[in-house]
Amino acid sequence: MYGSIRHKLRFLRLSQLDFEKAFWEMGNLVRAPRKVFRSIVLHVQTTNRYVRDDPAFIIVFGLLMALSGILWGLVYARSVREAFSLAFFMVTVDLLVVGALLASVGYLLARFVFFDREMSRSSLSDGTNGTIEWGYCLDVHFNAFFPVFVFIYTIQLFMAPFFLQDKWISLYFGNTLYLLAICYYFYLTFLGYQVLPFLKNTHYLLSPIPFFIVMWCVSLFGFNIPQHVISVYILNDQ
């Protein structure tokens, strides 16, 4: 109990937060994601837990989401108030609420579909934590969602004038950006659960990717994804 309280108090002690590691993880989640998940193995060897014990990553992520929302709002919203409302929505709903829901789905899959009891007992006998923590599933989601943030919330913001043009080349690059973001999400989710030695058949987490590739091919016949997303999500045009 006291350990949990001390962990929560770290949110109030900025000097104890490892922001350097948080930025290192963010950079490598886009460039070399396997490095990040290999570092999790080292983390387990020292703490016997898979879940992050430092909230610096999510603090920085939340601030970046808020900044992105403000920028989107300043460009497309009708007022400064709407800009800050959009930023609040992105942080609370896109990052936290949706993150909690997808982490819960991941937890249920890990617990009831991929869980290997024999490997779990083997991990426990080796002195390694052989249990699935919901907090780790949330970490996996945040890791997988960060490249989505880079591609959709950041790059798309600056490329929107090009993506919104009624040209096939704009449609192609805009839709490809979404495909890349989706593939990154499922690939990093797979890597996150693959490092757990007591899970099996985690490669099934990659199975949605071919479906999205097919949908991407279909979309090239005239469905501009950025146009529709920005119209409904940012401009609220129903």
Protein Blocks (a to p, Z undefined) as FASTA:
>chain_A
ZZmmmmmmmmmmmklpcfklmmmmmmmmmmmmmlmmmmmmmmmmmnopabdcbfklmmmm
mmmmmmmmmmmmmmmmmbfklmmmmmmmmmmmmmmmmmmmmmmmmmmmmmmmmpcfklmm
mmmmnopafbdcfklmmmmmmmmmmmmmmmmmmmmmmmmmmmmpccfklmmmmmmmmmmm
mmmmmmmmmmmmmmpmkbghklmmmmmmmmmmmmmmmmmnopafklmmmmmmmnopZZ
